[in-house]
């Protein structure tokens, strides 16, 4: 944990710099002291080939970021993280936002109930790993 998913419309692909956005959003998570284990961060992007915005008459675009985390983190940590991630997102798309119609959004979801994971990547970040 956490999982980051960036969905963006195909008409943004030429200017989206998605690898840089994923790096920036991941850096925000890493900058939250003790809140998110580095070995658990997963970031991916999905370019949406099929979508519709508003009434479909314009070349509108959107980017939606979903941050999914395991339940149990303090609300102030989640609030600080979401604010920093949205700041990263809006800064990343500042230029396209000035030039075109563009919607930016970010959603936080907490996993609840049955969730299972197997991940040995944490070992690489452990100071006690042999």
Secondary structure, DSSP 8 states (H G I E B T S, - for coil): --EEEEEEEGGGTTT--HHHHHHHHHHHHHTSTTTS-GGG-EEEEEEESS---TTS-S--EEEEEEEEEETT--HHHHHHHHHHHHHHHHHHTHHHHHHS-EEEEEEEEEE-S-------THHHH-TT--
